[in-house]
């Protein structure tokens, strides 16, 4: 028989927790459930939380003493038909107008936070410039060895500061001005106005060359635009310029966060996990960010930054369903190291500072393990039917879903949009960057995949759009240095742009081996400004299979399918078959070439407004002229003569015969020539949340 307890904002923790006499706090209900479990009870337990706002200054914590089982779960759920909002902070009141459009409210002396929320949206910290970026100037003679120590402003862009102020920081993309892969937030130690030079309290992870993008934050003098705030921790005040259309912030719900995580599910150690918990229908919101953020080291998130609205470690068989995880300082869910069998279904994860769902296992060599099999502790999760949007609001390399050393996951039917970098990312450590030995085992080419646990993942039927919005050299779905057996199937990648430098659709980056890429739709990708949409599918790595994909209406793409060997990681044995390439650039692009690059390539259908099919890049063939990347273009007949004529013997140049391409209906008519090439219909109706 199911035991039930109740919590309500008007309850009392001295009550028995019944529906008529509920507890006041969720913590009291947790204690009661813990008592029942300790007594040996084995029936399901449900805690109903009545509607209202529950403000917290500390996380709601669960450990192995709170565990249920598969047969008798412990469920914390919103009372049917009522909205439960659990907030990691408190509502600000006492607003007074101080100067023009700027208002002030007491925060408390010596208190500070790194983000703020108003009416369910993040308020941006006052910054300079108010939108967009500055770019760093070159360093003068004598400062060349300080490229990680700070930034230099360009002439005319130096801030109106005589010296560094308390709380001043720089949001910057380190990397010599070119590599906009990862961002950092650096606290400022000093500022010399005469040199236009600002020094960090600690060095950036990478050098900062000329042209690196950055902005400043943390000074009241920067509060010059609506929808921004500044906190003076010494005085104990929040200064706020409300967004346009808001006359008085007293009419808003303004939340100042007081914790970086809200729900913590953590067993004492991997051998004592917390299990069998279900969280249903709750809204979790408003946590803080970090005063300083440093990029990962070899894709490993730093210990002090492993956080989220929901944080899990040493856990098994936890379910988060039909919840709203919104306005997070860092991640929505951070699934840390030893976690198996998480189910995250039908949630809305929105307005997060870093990553929507981070599945973060043990780094190669980390932990007290005797070998790689013992270290494979994060995986077998089901992440399905979620809406994940508006991410990376405080970290420029934020993405929808990240798998680092996490495998055997089913990532299906999610809708992901509005990310500064990837939609879905898979990370590990490429063989060329591994140490000579891990766990005392010499690393060889034959065994290096044993240490890579981002493997055997299924990424299927996800709807991904509007990503790569503030980054470069990335893709909508991306992988780097991962394990084998990953499948990317049936995803719809659409309406996304590359706004500077270059980027891709599906990006199998260095040492991304043994992928199966099938039945995906890539449509409506584009570039703006100085950006270049390179290849729609870029396949480095070994043994990748690219079959039955629909690459359609991407006229700005340089090529449909590309390849490149670099950093000493092999790029060979790619299999390509039965893809439809329609108005989407050259069929193939070879940044470089060797005769092992393609294992096979055939039975594709190509159409580009009636133009001949061409190949581009770097091939041992006579050039038909230069391409836009300063390599060459090659004629179709010459390509088909390469390697004794083994490529694209049956590939045809023909109109695919879509049902209604102008209306976006890319189903094929029965008489389409693609069916003669082995085409299998894409299950358009299966894509996206159910």
N, C-alpha and C positions, 0 to 999 in steps of 0.2 A: 504494500500500500504506500502511495506517495505521501510523504510528510511535507507540509507547506508552512512557510513562515512569511511574514509581511513586514515591509518597511515603508514608512511615510514621513514626509517632512514635518507633519504635525504630530508624530508619534512620540513615544517616550521609551528610552532604553530600559526602564524598569518594568515595562509591559511584558506580557508573555509572548508577544510577536504574532498574535492571531490577527485575522482580518479585521476584527472589531477593535483590537488593542495592539496596533503594530509597534514595532521598534521605531526609533527615530533615525538611527544610523545603520548603514550597511555593515559597518564593522561589528556592531552588536549581533547582527544576524550571522556573520561569519563565525563569531565565537560560539554561538549556539549550535551551528552546524558542526563545528569542530568537536563540541562535547558529545553530540550524537554519534559521530563517527568513532570517537574514542571509546564509546560504550559498546561498540561492536555491531551497531545497527547496519543493515545492508540493503534497505529499501531506498528507492529514489527519493531525493530531497529537492524541493523547489523553493526558492526565495523569490517572492513577488515584490517588486519595488514599485510603489505608487508614483504617479506623475509628479514632476516638480524638478527644481534645480538643487543638486547636492554639491556644494562647494567644498573642495578639499585642499589642504596645504601639504599633504603627504600622500604617497601612493596607497591604494587599496591592495594589500598584500595577501597572497595565497602561497602555501607550501604543501609538502606531502601530507600534513595533518588534515588538510582540507579536501583530500582526494575522494572522488567517487570511483565507480567502475563502469565498464561498458554496459553492464546489466542494470546498474544502479547509479546513474550519474547524479551529480550535484549541479543544479541549474540556477543561475541568477538571471532573472528576466524582468522586463518591463511588464507591469500589469496590463492586461489586454486593453487596447484602445487608449492608453495613456502614454505621454511622452516623458521619458526619464532622461534628464541631462546631468551627467556627472562631470564636473568642471574642475580642472587643476589650478584653481586660483580663486580670486574673489572679485566681486563687483565694486568698481570705483564710484564713489559719490562725492558730493561736495565741490562740484565744478564751479569755478569763478573765472569770468573773462579777465585776461590780464593785458592783452595788447592786440587790438584789431580782431583778427579771427582766431587768436590763440587763447586757449582755456587752460586752467591749471586745477589739479586736484591733489590732495595730500596722499602720498604713498606710504610715508613712514620713514623716519630718519635712518640712514644707513642701509636702506633697502634698494634693490635694483632688479631689473629684469631685462631681457634682451629682445622681447617682442611684446605685442599688445594686441587685443582683439576688441572689435566693436561690432555689435549686431551680427555676429557669426562670420566676420571676415577679419583677416589679419590687417593691422594697421602698420604701415611701413615706417621704420625708424627714419627720422629726419636725416637727409643725406645730401651730398653735393657731388655731382649734379643731381637735381631733383629726379631726373629720369635719364636712362642711358649711362654711358661711361665716359670717363677720361681715358687717355692713353698715356703711358709713361714716356718720358723723354729719355734720351741717351744720357749716360752718366759722364760727368766731366772727368778729365784726367786726374788720377789719384784715387778715384772711387770705383775703379773697374772691379776690384776684388770684393765689393760689398753688394753684389747683385742679389743676394738673398737677405740682406739686412734692412732693405727699405725701398722706397720709390722716389722718383724725381718727377716733379710736375713740369709740364710744358709751359713755355712762356705765356703769360696771360691767364693761366688756369690755377695758379696757386691760391689756396684758400685764405679767407680773411682772418687769419690767426697769427698772433705774434709768437706763440709757442704752443706746444702740445697741451691739450686739455685732458683732465681726468675723464676716462671713458671713451676717448677717441679711438676709432678703429678704421681699418681699411679692408674692404671686400675686394679681392684681387684674384686674377687668373695668372698664377706663375707659369713660366715656361717660355722665356725668351720672346714673348709677344706672339708666338706662333701656336703653341700647344694649348689650346683652350679645352683641356680635358678635365681638369679638376680645379675647383676654386678653394680659396682659404679666406678666413676672416682673421686679420692680424691686429692685435692691440698695439697702439702707438706709444713709443717711449719718448721721442723727442722730435722737434720740428725746427729746422733752420730756414726761416723765410728767405734769407738772402741767397741761400743755395737752392731754394725750392725743393728741399730734400727732407723726407719724413722717415724716421728710423723706427723699426719694429722692436718690440720688447724681446721677441725671440725670432730667429731667422725663418724665412719661408722655406718650405720643403724643396723648392726648385728655384733656380735663378730667375730673376725678373728682368727681362731685356726690354729694349725699346719697343714700344707699341703694345705692351701688356695692358689689358683693360682693367680698370679699377674705379671704385667710388669711395667716398669718405662717409662716415656716419659717427654720431656720438657727440655733436655739439649743438647747443641751442641756436647758435647762429645759422645752422643749416635748415632750421624749421621755416621754410619759405613756401610750402605748397600744401594744398589740402590733402587730407588722408594720411598725415604723417604725425609722429610723436617724438618726444625727447624726454628722457628721464634724468633728473638731477638727483643722484643718490645721496650726495652730501646734504642738500637742502631737504630731500625727502618729498619731491613733487614730480608729478607727471604733467608735462606740457603737451597739448594736443590741439592740432588744427583739424577740425572735423571735415569729413569729405563733403564735397559739394552737395547742397541740398539739405544739410543738417544745420539747423540754426543754433541748437543748444545741445551739447552732449549729455545733459541731464536726462534727455528723452531717449538716450541710447542705453543698451547694456554693454558697458565697457569692462572687460575682464583683464586684470593684471595677473599673469600666471605666477605660481609659487612653487612649482615642481616640474621636473623635466620628464617624469613618467607618471601615469595615472593608475594603471592596472599592472601589477607585477605578479607574475605567475612563475615561481622559482622554487624548485626542490632544493634540499640541502646540498646534494651532490648528484652526479649522474646516476649513481646506483640507488638513489632515493628520489625519484622524480615525483612531481605532482601530476596526478592523472584524473581523467574522468570529469573534468569541469566543462560546463556549457554556459556561455554568455549570450543572451538572446534579446534583441530588440532595444539595446541600450544606446544612448548617445554619449560618447566620451569625447571631451573637448578641452582645448585651451591649456597646453603645456608650454614650458619655456624652452628657449634655445640656449646655446652656450656663448659666453662672452667672447671666446676665441675658438675658431674651428680650424683644425689642421687636416689636410687631405690624408687619405689612406696611405699606408706603407706597404708596397707590393700587394695592393688590393685588400689589405687587412685594415678594417676600421679600428681606430685607436680605442683603447679601453675606456677612456673617459667620455667617449662619444657614442657608445653602443646603447642607444636609448630610443624610446618611442612612447606614444600614448599607451600602447600595450607592449610590455616587455616580457619575453618568455625565455627561460633557461631551465635545464634539468626538468623537462616536462615531456609528457607523453599523452596523446589522445585528448587534446584540448580542442574545443569547438568555439569559434567566434562566428555567430550567424545573425544576419539581419540587423547588424549594428551600424551606427554612424560613428566613424572615427574622423573627427574634423578638427581643424585648427590645432595642428600639432606643431610644436617647436622643432622637433627632429623628424622621426619616422611615424608612420601610422602603427605598424607592427614591427618590432625588432625581435627576431627569432634567433636567439644567441646560442651558438655552439650545440650543446646536447639537447636537441628537441626532435622528437619523432611524432609523426601522425597528426600534425595540426590540420584542422579543417577550418578554413576561412571562406565562408560562402555568403553570397547575397548581401554583402556589406557595401556601404558607401564610405570611401576613404578619400578625403578631400582637404585641400588647404594645408598641406603638410610642408614642413621646412626642408626635409631631405628626401627620404624614400618612402613610397607607399607601404610596401611589404619587403623587408630585408630578411632573407633567409641566409644566415651567416654561420657557417660551420667552423670547425677548427682549421687554422692555417696548416700547411704542410710542415711537420716538425713540432707543432705546438701541442702541449698537453703531456700528461704522464703516460704515454702509450708505448707499447712495444713494437707496433707496426701499423701500417696504413689501414688495415681492415678494422683494427680496434679504434682508430681515430675517426672512422666514418660514422658520425653521431647525429648528423642533421639531414633530415630528408623524409621521404614517404609522406609528404604533405599534399593536401588537396586545396588549391586556391582557385575558386570557381565562382562565376556569376557576380563578380564584384564590379562596382564602378569606382575607378581610381583616377582622380583628376586634380589638376591645379597643384602640382608638386614641385619640389625643388625651389620653394619660395625663399629659402635662406641659404641653400647650398647649390651652387651652379651645376654640379654634376648629378643632381637629384634625378630619380627615375621612378617609374611605376612599380616594377618588381625587380629585385636583385636576388640572384642566386650565387652565393660565393661558397664553394665547397659544400654544396647541398644538392643531393641527387634523388632520383626516383620520384620526382614530384610530378603532379598533374596540374598544369596551369592552363585552365580552359575557360572560355566564354566570358572573359573579363573585358570591360571597356576601359581603355587607358587613353588619356588625352591631357594636353597642356603640361608638358614636361620640358625642362631646359635641356635635357640630354636624352637618354634612351627611354623607350617604352618598357622593354624587358631586357635585362642584362644578365649575362652569365659570366662569372669570373673564376679564375683559378691562378695557376702559376705555370708559365710555359717551361718546357724542359730546359731551354738554354739559360733560364734564370734560376734554376734550382741549385741548391748547394750540393757539394759532392756526395753527402750522405744525409739521410733523413731517418730519424729513430735508430741511428746506428747502422742503417742499411745503405750500402753504396747505391747511388742512383745511376741507372743505365738507361739507354734508349728503350730497351725491351721492357723495363719495369716502371718507367716514369709515370705511366698512366695509373698505376696502382695508387699513387699519392694524390690523384685528382678526383675529387668526389662529386663535382658538378657533372654528373653523368646520368644517362638513361632518363632524362627529363622529357616529358611530353608538353609542348607548348602548342596548343591547338584552339582554333575557333575564337581567337581573341580579336577584338576590334580596336585598332590602335591608330590614332590620328594626332596631329598637332604636337609632335614631339621634336626634339633637336631644335628647340626654339631659341636657345642662347648658347650654343656650343658648336663644336666642329669635330671632324674626323670621328664620327660615331654613326650609329644607325638606329632604326626604329626597334629592331630586334638585333642584339649584338652578343658576341661571345669572344672571349680571349683566354687562351691557356687553360681550357677546360678538359674534362674527361670525355669518354667516348659514348656513343649510343644516344645522343640527344636528337629529338625529332621536333621539327618546326612544320606544322601541318595546318592548312585550312584557315590561316589568319588573314584578316583584311587590314592591310596597311595602306592608309590613304590620307590625302589632304594634309600633307606635312611638307615643310620647306627647309632648305639649307640657306642660311641668311648671310654667311660669310665663310671663306675658306672652302671646305669640301665635306661631303658626307654621303651616306648610303641609305638604302632601304633595309635589307637584311645584310648584316655585316658580320661575316665569319672571319674575324681578325686573326692575328698571329696564333698559330698552334691551336686553331679550332678544327679538330679532326673528327672524322667519322660522323658527320651530320647527315640527316635525311631531311631535305627541304622539299615539301610536296604540297600541291593544291592551295598554295597561298595566292592571294590577290594583292598586287601592288599597283595602286592607281592614284592619279592626281597628285603625284609628288612634283616639286618644283624648286626653283632657287630664286633668290632675290639679291639685289645689290651685287656685292663681289662674290657671293656664294656660288658654288658649283655642285650640282647634283651629279655625282660621278656614276657609279654603277648601282643598279637597283638591287642586284644580288652580287656581293663581293665575296668571293670564296678564296681565302687563303687555306692553309691546312692541308691535310691528307685525306683522300678517300671520301670526300663529300659528294652526296648524290642530290642533284637538282633536277627534279622531275615534275612535270604536270603543273607548272605555275603559270598564272595569268598576269603578265606584265603589260599594263594597258593604259594608254593615255597619259604618258609621262614625257611629253615632247621635249622638256628641258634636260632629260637624262642624257649623259654622254653615251652610256651603253647599258644594255640589259644585264649582262653577266660579265663580271670581271675577275681577274686573278692577279696575284703578285707574290713572289717569294722575297722575304726580307728577314733581317735580324738572325739569319742562320737557321730559321725554322722552315722545313720543307713545305712546298706547295705542289702537290702532284696527285695523280690518280683521281681526278675529278670526273664524275659521270654526269652527263647532261642529256636529257631526253624529254620529248613531248611537251615542251613549253610553248606557250603562245606569247609572242612579243609583238605588240601592236602600238605603233607610234611612240616608241620608247628608246630611241637612240640606236647605236650599232648593236648588232647581235652579241658580239664578244669584245672585250677589251683586255689586252695583255700588257700590264705595266712592264713585265719582263716575261721571258718564255724559255722553256726547255722542252725537250721532246717527251718528257714524262708528265707534263702538266695535265693533259686530258687522257683519262683512260678510255673515254668514249664520248661522242657528241653526235646526236642524230635525232631524226623524226621531230624536229621543231617546226613551228609555223611562224613566219616572219612577215610583217607588213608595216611599211612606213610610207603611207600616202602614195603608193605606187612606185617608190624609188627602189633602186637595186639594194640588195642586202650587202653590207660591207662589214669588215672587221677592222679594228684599230689597235694601236699600241706599238709593240716591238716584236716583229716576227721576221724569220729568215725568208722574206718574200720581197718581190719588187714593190716599191712604194707607189701608190697612186696619188700621193700628195700628203701634205701635213694635216694632222688633226689639231684640235683645240688645246691639247695638253702637250704640244711640242713633240709629239711622236708622229706616227704615220697611219695612213689609211690604206687598206688592202682590198683588192677586188675579190668578189665572191668566188670566181673560178680559180683564182690563185690559192685562196684558203682551202678550197676543196681538193686541191692537188697536193697539199702538204701531207707529210707522213704517208706517202703512197696512197693518198686518196681515202683515208679511213674516216674522215670527219664529215658529218652532215650529208651523207650520200642520199638520204631520203628526205632531208629537210626541204620544205617548199616555201616559196615566196608567194603568198596568196592572201586574199581578204578572208578574215576568220568567219564572217557571217554571224555577227552578234544579233540578238533579238532586237535591241533598240539602244545602241551605244550612246546616242545623244541624250537619252533619258537615264543613262547609267545602268541599263539592263544588259549585262555581259554574258547572259546565257547564250548558248550556241543554238542556231537553227539545226534541225536534223541533217540537213545537207552540207553542213560545214566540213571543209576538207580536213579539219583537225582530227575528226574521228578516224580518218584513215591512217593517222599517224600515231594512234594509240591513246588519244585524249580521253580522260575520264572526267565526267562532270564534277564541278565544285559544288559542295553543299552550301550554297549561299544562305539558306534559311537556318543553318546551324550556328551561324556566327553571332557573337555577342551574348550579353547576359540573357538568361531565360526568365 
